[in-house]
């Protein structure tokens, strides 16, 4: 039977084993009879585990072994459950490098850069930019791009203008005092009857003019209005030719429509262009406002001509009102175009989240980011395509030319609000986190051991800014993430780079691989990933990694906040710990936050996965390299079990999300 299977089986009986060990350690002196009792308890527990192994069957045992072996490499870097090495050895001076050992100048450079970054924290207002931070050339993708905003539009955005509502009110006030007679006079004064554009004068004089009845004129007017409505901005001559009308019929119809305020025109007599007035649902002409009038005319029409045309229909315009209306319209068009692009990005991200291993989804999302000219979004989607091995030549080139060779460098602290909004996985239920955070003192008392009893003394404690690249990166990551750095100890013979010491207080220990770590990106991912478990409540994920074991404590804490005094799932000693460590004020907070929450419906397995996913996100944020993050999650050998691949899929999806881009922009590490 493999060690992995034995470990999986004994986890089920871990509480009984821990109780036996605690009783042995807690005794001041053990006699022969007491030692025999402890041995019998351990022997009975092991017998139960072996019996359970045979009940599982040969096939299930092989499956469990394969799963454990696949996950072992990941555990060497990230996991800490049941670390199987001895207590800390006596501290000693670090061994000097051999005389013939070549000096890694690149490693020394990385360490020096991280030390300088920590030393001068907060002195720089802006983070360092990735290589080739010049404006990206998006034409390399060979796709049509929307026009960029020109300088004129940018200048207009700086000029204060009236709101649309206030402008409409002003327009209505301007129209109100105008009488129908004055409007008719204004139209008649400018309408000299020569509305034929470039028509031949002989054509108008050689043919006798036919007198039309009111019904005939009305019918022709409806015909003219229908044509103008279908062809806004038309001139008289092409419209007459299309309708088969002579100059007199067109003149009478257009004059009738103008007086009825169903159409308006702009331009000189020989070059007039006609536009319909917008109609109501009942087919009646709407009241013509300044904005509607100005926007119906071509934008390249000089403002003076617009003002003159407006006065013909009773609108008191000036150059400023024309400019304001056009500026507001440009803003509206830009806003609507941006909304369309945002909607496209949202829809295509939804497709990526549904199929996180489909390259086509990422490519469509990259095209949506390209249309929006969002360089950082383009780069992150190209990065995701590279990790899938599906990047096209242009996408691979765009990614490589902007890929940093170091970890993300920033002098900005990630606020708790931004972290909760954009980095925290939504599966980490806030109410559950609050309960577990208040439970931590009781959990540490129950499952922790005195740090000194584990062999760690002050002589093992290291100065993080001087020990190694990983320890310096821990300082840097703690400042960026807003996490107070716990004490750091060294375990020279530990086979993993970093782990937690479940002692009097949560503590970090560095193993032998920590000193050999020279890649700043790897150090950033490991440091940020590990420090995530020191966020409020998250430490329980490492301290009590078994979901059923943590569940009984969470349910008991909620019951305690609601006035319960007895908890059947806790031993008498554990009940005393709970009632002692969770004070009355904390119970009130738990009761308020968990009002209406059924403890039996809490999905702790989902909470565990969400905490792990949050750690992966923060690790990627500082690592700034998706390939290196995947390499570490898979344990460094490119393989991973099903659970690890699920974490990788989730991290790849988040790496192209709006949340990731927002956090990168806030820290100043986005590709520009």
C-alpha positions in Angstrom: 0.0 0.0 0.0 1.5 3.4 -1.0 2.2 6.2 1.3 -0.2 8.4 -0.6 -3.1 6.0 0.1 -2.2 5.6 3.7 -2.2 9.4 4.0 -5.6 9.8 2.4 -7.0 7.1 4.7 -5.5 8.4 7.9 -6.9 11.9 7.3 -10.3 10.5 8.1 -9.0 9.5 11.5 -6.9 12.6 12.1 -8.9 14.1 14.9 -8.5 10.9 17.0 -4.8 10.8 16.4 -4.4 14.5 17.3 -6.3 14.0 20.5 -4.1 11.1 21.5 -0.9 13.1 20.6 -2.2 16.2 22.5 -2.8 14.2 25.6 0.7 12.7 25.4 2.3 16.1 24.8 0.2 17.8 27.5 1.2 15.4 30.2 4.0 16.6 32.4 5.3 13.1 32.8 4.2 9.8 31.3 4.3 6.6 33.2 4.3 3.1 31.7 0.6 2.7 31.9 0.0 6.1 30.2 2.4 5.2 27.4 0.6 1.9 26.9 -2.8 3.7 26.7 -1.4 6.1 24.1 0.0 3.3 22.1 -3.2 1.4 22.2 -5.1 4.4 21.0 -2.8 5.0 18.1 -2.8 1.3 17.2 -6.6 1.2 17.2 -6.7 4.2 14.9 -4.2 2.7 12.5 -6.1 -0.6 12.5 -9.2 1.2 11.5 -7.4 2.9 8.7 -6.0 -0.4 7.3 -9.5 -2.0 7.6 -10.9 0.9 5.6 -8.2 0.5 2.9 -9.3 -3.1 2.2 -12.9 -2.0 2.1 -12.1 0.6 -0.6 -11.0 -2.1 -3.0 -8.0 -2.5 -5.2 -9.2 -0.2 -8.0 -10.2 2.7 -5.8 -6.8 2.4 -4.0 -5.0 2.7 -7.4 -7.1 5.7 -8.3 -6.3 7.4 -5.1 -2.6 6.7 -5.5 -2.6 8.2 -9.0 -4.3 11.3 -7.9 -2.0 11.8 -4.9 1.1 11.2 -7.0 -0.1 13.8 -9.6 -0.7 16.4 -6.9 2.6 15.8 -5.1 4.7 18.1 -7.3 2.2 20.9 -6.7 2.4 20.3 -3.0 6.1 20.8 -3.1 5.6 24.5 -3.9 2.2 25.5 -2.7 0.5 23.0 -0.4 1.3 22.5 3.3 -1.1 19.9 4.6 0.7 17.4 6.9 4.2 18.4 6.0 6.3 15.3 6.7 9.7 16.5 7.9 11.3 16.8 11.2 11.3 19.8 13.5 13.6 22.7 12.8 17.3 21.7 13.1 19.7 23.8 15.2 20.5 27.0 13.3 24.0 27.4 11.8 25.8 29.9 9.6 25.0 29.8 5.9 27.5 27.8 3.9 29.6 29.9 1.6 29.6 29.1 -2.1 32.3 26.8 -3.4 35.3 28.4 -4.9 34.8 26.9 -8.3 31.0 27.6 -8.3 30.2 30.1 -11.1 28.5 33.3 -9.9 25.1 33.8 -11.4 25.2 37.5 -12.3 21.6 37.6 -13.5 20.4 36.2 -10.2 22.4 38.8 -8.3 20.9 41.5 -10.5 17.3 40.2 -9.8 18.0 40.2 -6.0 19.5 43.7 -6.1 16.5 45.0 -8.0 14.1 43.5 -5.5 16.1 44.9 -2.6 16.0 48.4 -4.2 12.3 48.1 -4.8 11.6 47.3 -1.2 14.1 49.9 0.1 12.6 52.7 -1.9 8.9 51.7 -1.4 6.5 54.6 -1.9 9.1 57.0 -3.3 7.9 56.6 -6.9 4.4 57.7 -7.8 4.3 55.7 -11.0 5.1 52.0 -11.5 7.7 51.0 -14.0 6.4 50.2 -17.5 6.9 46.9 -19.4 9.3 46.9 -22.4 8.2 48.6 -25.6 5.6 50.7 -23.7 5.2 53.0 -26.7 1.8 53.2 -28.3 0.9 49.8 -29.8 0.6 49.4 -33.5 -2.7 47.4 -33.8 -2.5 47.2 -37.6 -0.3 44.1 -37.4 -3.4 42.0 -36.7 -4.7 42.9 -40.2 -8.2 43.9 -39.0 -10.2 46.9 -39.7 -10.2 49.4 -36.8 -12.6 52.1 -35.8 -11.5 55.7 -36.3 -9.6 57.2 -33.5 -10.9 60.3 -31.7 -9.5 63.3 -33.4 -8.0 66.4 -31.7 -11.1 68.4 -32.3 -13.3 66.0 -30.4 -10.8 66.0 -27.5 -10.9 69.8 -27.4 -14.6 69.8 -27.4 -14.7 67.5 -24.4 -12.9 70.2 -22.4 -15.5 72.9 -23.1 -18.4 73.0 -20.7 -21.8 72.8 -22.4 -25.3 72.8 -21.2 -27.2 69.6 -20.5 -29.6 68.3 -23.1 -32.6 68.9 -20.8 -31.7 72.5 -20.2 -31.0 73.0 -23.9 -34.5 71.7 -24.8 -36.1 73.9 -22.3 -34.3 76.9 -23.8 -35.4 75.9 -27.3 -39.0 75.7 -26.3 -38.9 79.1 -24.7 -37.3 80.5 -27.9 -40.1 79.1 -30.0 -43.0 80.1 -27.7 -43.2 83.8 -28.5 -43.2 83.3 -32.3 -46.6 83.7 -33.8 -47.8 81.8 -36.8 -48.1 85.0 -38.8 -44.5 86.0 -38.0 -43.4 82.5 -39.0 -45.2 82.6 -42.3 -43.8 86.1 -43.0 -40.3 84.8 -42.3 -40.8 82.0 -44.8 -42.4 84.2 -47.4 -39.7 86.8 -47.2 -36.9 84.4 -48.1 -38.9 82.2 -50.5 -38.7 84.1 -53.8 -40.4 81.4 -55.9 -37.1 80.3 -57.6 -36.8 76.9 -56.1 -35.7 75.1 -59.2 -31.9 75.0 -58.4 -30.2 75.0 -61.8 -33.2 74.6 -64.0 -33.4 76.2 -67.4 -35.2 79.7 -67.3 -36.8 78.9 -70.7 -38.4 75.8 -69.2 -40.2 78.0 -66.6 -41.5 80.5 -69.1 -42.4 78.4 -72.1 -44.9 76.1 -70.4 -48.1 77.6 -69.1 -48.6 77.1 -65.4 -51.5 74.8 -64.5 -53.6 75.9 -61.6 -54.0 73.2 -59.0 -56.9 72.6 -56.6 -56.2 72.4 -52.9 -56.7 68.7 -52.9 -54.2 68.3 -55.8 -51.6 70.5 -54.0 -52.1 68.5 -50.8 -51.6 65.2 -52.7 -48.4 66.5 -54.3 -47.2 67.8 -50.9 -47.7 64.3 -49.4 -45.7 62.9 -52.3 -42.9 65.4 -51.8 -42.8 64.9 -48.1 -42.5 61.1 -48.5 -39.6 61.6 -50.9 -37.8 64.0 -48.5 -38.4 61.7 -45.6 -36.8 58.9 -47.5 -34.0 61.0 -48.9 -33.1 63.7 -46.3 -30.7 66.3 -47.5 -32.0 66.1 -51.1 -31.9 69.0 -53.5 -34.9 70.2 -55.5 -33.8 69.2 -59.0 -33.1 65.5 -58.4 -36.3 65.2 -56.3 -38.4 66.9 -59.0 -36.9 64.6 -61.7 -37.6 61.5 -59.5 -41.2 62.5 -58.9 -41.9 63.9 -62.4 -42.9 67.4 -61.1 -42.3 70.7 -62.6 -40.9 73.7 -60.8 -44.3 75.2 -59.9 -45.6 72.0 -58.4 -42.4 71.5 -56.3 -42.5 75.2 -55.2 -46.1 75.0 -54.1 -45.7 71.7 -52.3 -42.4 72.7 -50.5 -43.9 76.0 -49.5 -47.0 74.3 -48.1 -44.9 71.7 -46.2 -42.6 74.5 -44.8 -45.6 76.5 -43.5 -47.0 73.3 -41.9 -43.5 72.8 -40.3 -43.2 69.3 -41.8 -40.0 70.1 -43.6 -37.2 72.7 -43.4 -34.3 73.6 -45.7 -30.9 75.2 -45.6 -28.7 76.9 -48.1 -29.0 79.5 -50.7 -31.9 79.6 -53.3 -29.8 77.8 -55.9 -28.4 75.1 -53.6 -31.1 74.3 -51.0 -31.2 71.0 -49.2 -34.4 69.7 -47.7 -35.0 67.8 -44.5 -38.2 66.3 -42.9 -39.2 67.3 -39.3 -39.4 64.3 -37.0 -43.0 63.0 -36.5 -44.9 61.8 -33.5 -46.4 58.3 -33.2 -49.6 59.7 -34.7 -47.8 61.1 -37.7 -47.9 64.7 -36.7 -44.8 66.8 -36.9 -42.9 67.2 -33.6 -42.0 70.6 -32.3 -38.7 71.5 -34.0 -36.0 72.1 -31.4 -32.6 73.7 -31.9 -30.8 70.4 -31.4 -33.0 68.5 -33.8 -32.7 71.2 -36.4 -28.9 71.6 -36.1 -28.3 67.8 -36.1 -30.4 67.3 -39.2 -28.1 69.5 -41.2 -24.7 68.3 -42.5 -21.9 68.7 -39.9 -19.7 70.4 -42.5 -22.3 73.1 -43.2 -20.9 76.4 -42.0 -22.5 77.6 -38.7 -23.6 80.9 -40.3 -25.7 79.1 -42.9 -27.3 76.9 -40.1 -28.1 80.1 -38.2 -29.7 81.6 -41.3 -31.7 78.5 -42.0 -32.9 78.3 -38.4 -34.3 81.8 -38.5 -36.5 80.8 -41.5 -38.4 78.4 -39.2 -38.4 80.6 -36.2 -35.4 79.3 -34.4 -33.1 81.9 -32.8 -29.7 80.3 -33.3 -26.1 81.5 -32.9 -22.7 80.0 -33.6 -22.4 78.8 -30.0 -25.7 76.9 -30.0 -24.7 75.2 -33.3 -21.3 74.3 -31.8 -22.9 73.0 -28.6 -25.4 70.8 -30.4 -22.8 69.2 -32.6 -20.4 68.6 -29.6 -23.2 66.9 -27.7 -24.0 64.7 -30.7 -20.4 63.7 -31.1 -20.3 62.7 -27.5 -23.5 60.7 -27.8 -22.2 58.8 -30.8 -18.9 58.1 -29.0 -20.8 57.0 -25.9 -23.1 54.7 -27.9 -20.1 53.2 -29.8 -18.3 52.6 -26.6 -21.4 50.8 -25.1 -21.6 48.6 -28.2 -17.9 47.7 -27.8 -18.3 47.0 -24.1 -21.3 44.8 -24.8 -19.3 42.8 -27.3 -16.5 42.3 -24.8 -18.9 41.2 -22.1 -20.6 38.7 -24.5 -17.3 37.2 -25.7 -15.9 37.0 -22.2 -19.0 35.0 -21.3 -18.1 32.6 -24.1 -14.6 32.3 -22.7 -15.8 31.5 -19.2 -18.1 28.8 -20.6 -15.3 27.2 -22.6 -12.0 28.1 -20.9 -9.9 25.9 -23.2 -11.4 27.0 -26.5 -8.9 29.2 -28.5 -11.6 30.6 -30.7 -13.3 32.3 -27.7 -10.1 34.0 -26.7 -9.4 35.1 -30.3 -12.9 36.6 -30.6 -12.3 38.4 -27.3 -9.0 39.7 -28.5 -10.7 41.1 -31.6 -13.2 42.8 -29.4 -10.4 44.4 -27.3 -8.7 45.4 -30.6 -11.9 47.2 -31.8 -12.0 49.0 -28.5 -8.2 49.8 -28.8 -7.5 48.4 -25.3 -3.9 47.5 -25.5 -3.7 45.7 -22.1 -6.8 43.6 -23.0 -5.2 42.6 -26.3 -2.0 41.6 -24.6 -3.6 39.5 -21.9 -5.7 37.6 -24.5 -2.6 37.0 -26.6 -0.9 35.7 -23.5 -3.8 33.3 -22.9 -3.6 32.1 -26.5 0.1 31.4 -26.1 -0.5 29.2 -23.0 -3.0 27.3 -25.1 -0.5 26.9 -27.9 -2.9 28.5 -30.3 -1.5 32.0 -30.8 -1.1 33.2 -34.4 2.1 34.7 -35.5 0.9 38.3 -35.0 -0.6 37.5 -31.6 2.6 35.7 -30.5 4.7 38.7 -31.7 2.5 41.2 -29.9 2.8 39.2 -26.7 6.5 38.6 -26.8 7.4 42.3 -27.6 5.5 43.5 -24.5 6.3 40.6 -22.1 8.3 41.7 -19.0 11.3 39.6 -17.9 10.7 40.5 -14.3 7.9 40.5 -11.8 5.4 43.3 -11.8 6.9 46.4 -10.2 4.6 48.9 -8.6 4.8 51.5 -5.8 1.0 51.4 -5.2 -0.8 49.4 -2.5 -3.9 47.4 -3.6 -6.7 48.8 -1.5 -9.0 46.4 0.4 -11.9 47.8 -1.7 -10.3 47.0 -5.0 -9.1 43.6 -3.8 -12.7 42.7 -2.7 -14.3 44.0 -5.8 -11.9 42.7 -8.5 -9.5 40.0 -7.0 -11.5 38.1 -4.4 -13.2 35.1 -5.9 -17.1 35.4 -5.5 -17.3 31.9 -4.1 -15.6 33.2 -0.9 -18.9 34.0 0.9 -18.2 37.1 3.0 -20.4 35.8 5.9 -18.5 32.6 6.1 -15.2 34.5 6.0 -16.3 36.7 8.9 -17.3 33.6 11.0 -14.1 31.8 10.3 -12.0 35.0 11.0 -13.5 35.2 14.5 -13.0 31.5 15.0 -9.2 31.6 14.2 -8.0 32.1 17.8 -10.0 29.0 18.8 -8.7 27.1 15.8 -5.1 28.0 16.5 -5.5 27.0 20.1 -7.0 23.6 19.0 -4.8 22.7 16.1 -1.6 24.8 16.6 1.4 23.9 18.6 3.8 26.3 20.4 6.4 27.5 18.0 9.2 26.7 20.4 7.9 23.2 20.8 8.3 22.7 17.1 12.0 23.5 17.4 11.9 27.1 16.2 13.7 29.7 18.3 14.8 33.3 17.8 18.0 32.0 16.3 16.0 30.5 13.4 14.3 33.8 12.7 15.6 35.7 9.6 15.6 39.3 8.5 13.5 39.1 5.3 15.2 42.0 3.6 18.6 40.3 3.8 17.9 36.5 3.6 17.0 35.6 0.0 15.1 36.8 -3.0 12.0 35.0 -1.8 12.1 36.7 1.6 12.6 40.1 0.0 9.7 39.5 -2.3 7.5 38.6 0.7 8.2 42.1 2.0 7.3 43.6 -1.3 4.2 41.5 -1.8 3.0 42.3 1.7 3.2 46.0 1.0 1.4 45.7 -2.4 -1.3 43.5 -1.1 -1.7 45.3 2.2 -0.9 42.2 4.3 1.1 42.5 7.5 4.1 40.3 7.2 4.2 37.6 10.0 7.5 36.4 11.5 9.7 34.5 9.1 11.9 31.5 10.2 14.3 29.2 8.4 14.1 25.4 8.2 17.3 24.5 6.4 16.3 20.9 5.7 12.7 21.4 4.6 12.1 20.2 1.0 9.7 23.0 0.0 10.4 26.7 -0.5 7.8 28.1 1.8 5.2 26.9 4.3 3.3 28.0 7.4 4.2 27.1 11.0 1.0 26.6 12.9 2.3 27.9 16.1 1.3 30.4 18.7 0.7 32.9 15.9 0.6 32.2 12.2 4.2 32.1 11.0 6.1 31.6 7.7 9.0 29.3 7.3 11.5 29.1 4.4 12.9 25.8 3.3 16.0 24.9 1.4 14.7 25.6 -2.1 14.1 29.3 -1.1 17.8 30.1 -1.2 18.1 28.6 -4.7 15.2 30.6 -6.1 16.5 33.3 -8.6 13.6 34.1 -10.9 11.8 37.2 -9.7 8.5 36.1 -11.4 8.5 32.7 -9.6 9.3 34.4 -6.3 6.5 36.9 -6.8 3.9 34.2 -7.5 4.9 32.1 -4.6 5.1 35.0 -2.2 1.8 36.6 -3.2 0.0 33.2 -3.3 1.2 32.3 0.2 0.4 35.7 1.7 -3.1 35.5 0.4 -3.8 32.9 3.2 -2.9 35.6 5.7 -5.9 37.7 4.7 -8.8 37.8 7.2 -10.2 34.3 7.7 -8.2 32.7 4.9 -5.6 31.1 7.2 -8.1 28.5 8.3 -7.8 27.0 4.8 -4.3 25.9 5.7 -4.8 25.3 9.4 -7.9 23.1 9.0 -7.7 21.7 5.5 -10.5 19.1 6.0 -13.9 20.5 5.1 -15.9 18.3 7.6 -13.5 19.3 10.4 -13.9 23.0 9.8 -17.7 22.7 9.3 -18.4 21.5 12.8 -16.6 24.6 14.1 -18.4 27.0 11.8 -21.8 25.5 12.7 -20.9 25.7 16.4 -19.9 29.4 16.1 -23.1 30.3 14.4 -25.1 28.4 17.1 -23.1 30.2 19.8 -24.0 33.6 18.3 -27.7 32.6 18.5 -27.5 31.7 22.2 -26.7 28.0 22.2 -24.6 26.6 25.1 -24.1 23.0 24.0 -22.5 21.8 20.8 -22.8 18.1 20.1 -20.1 18.1 17.3 -17.4 19.5 19.6 -15.7 17.8 22.5 -15.9 19.3 26.0 -12.4 20.8 25.6 -13.3 22.3 22.2 -16.5 23.8 23.6 -14.5 25.6 26.3 -12.1 26.9 23.6 -14.9 28.2 21.5 -16.7 30.0 24.3 -13.4 31.5 25.6 -12.0 32.7 22.3 -15.2 34.1 20.8 -16.2 36.9 23.1 -19.8 38.4 23.4 -19.1 41.3 21.1 -17.8 39.0 18.4 -20.9 36.8 18.8 -23.1 39.8 18.2 -21.3 40.6 14.9 -21.6 37.0 13.8 -25.3 36.9 14.7 -25.9 40.1 12.7 -23.9 39.1 9.6 -25.4 35.6 9.6 -29.0 36.6 10.2 -31.2 34.2 8.2 -28.2 32.0 7.2 -28.8 28.2 7.6 -25.4 26.8 8.7 -26.2 23.5 7.1 -26.5 25.2 3.7 -22.9 26.6 3.8 -20.8 25.3 1.0 -17.4 25.1 2.6 -15.9 23.1 -0.3 -16.8 26.0 -2.6 -15.3 28.4 0.0 -12.0 26.4 0.0 -11.8 26.5 -3.8 -12.5 30.3 -3.8 -9.7 31.0 -1.3 -7.3 29.0 -3.4 -8.5 30.8 -6.6 -8.0 34.1 -4.9 -4.4 33.1 -3.9 -3.8 32.2 -7.6 -5.1 35.5 -8.8 -2.9 37.6 -6.4 0.1 35.4 -7.4 -0.5 36.1 -11.1 -1.0 39.8 -10.4 2.5 40.2 -9.0 4.1 37.5 -11.2 2.8 39.2 -14.3 3.4 36.0 -16.4 0.7 33.4 -17.0 3.1 30.8 -18.3 5.3 31.0 -15.1 2.2 30.8 -12.9 0.9 27.7 -14.7 4.4 26.2 -14.4 4.4 26.6 -10.6 0.8 25.4 -10.2 1.7 22.2 -12.0 4.7 21.7 -9.7 7.4 22.6 -12.2 7.1 19.5 -14.3 4.2 20.4 -16.7 1.7 17.9 -15.2 -1.2 18.3 -12.9 -4.2 16.4 -11.7 -7.8 17.3 -12.6 -8.2 19.7 -9.7 -5.0 21.6 -10.6 -6.1 21.9 -14.3 -9.4 23.3 -13.1 -7.5 26.0 -11.1 -5.5 26.7 -14.2 -8.6 27.1 -16.3 -10.1 29.5 -13.8 -6.9 31.5 -13.6 -6.6 31.7 -17.4 -10.2 33.0 -17.6 -9.6 35.6 -15.0 -6.5 36.7 -16.8 -8.6 38.1 -19.6 -11.4 39.6 -17.5 -12.3 43.2 -16.8 -11.5 42.6 -13.2 -7.9 41.7 -13.9 -7.5 44.6 -16.3 -8.9 47.0 -13.6 -6.5 45.8 -11.0 -3.5 46.1 -13.4 -4.5 49.6 -14.3 -4.9 50.6 -10.6 -1.4 49.3 -9.8 0.1 51.0 -12.9 1.4 47.7 -14.5 -1.0 47.6 -17.5 0.5 47.4 -21.0 0.0 50.7 -22.9 
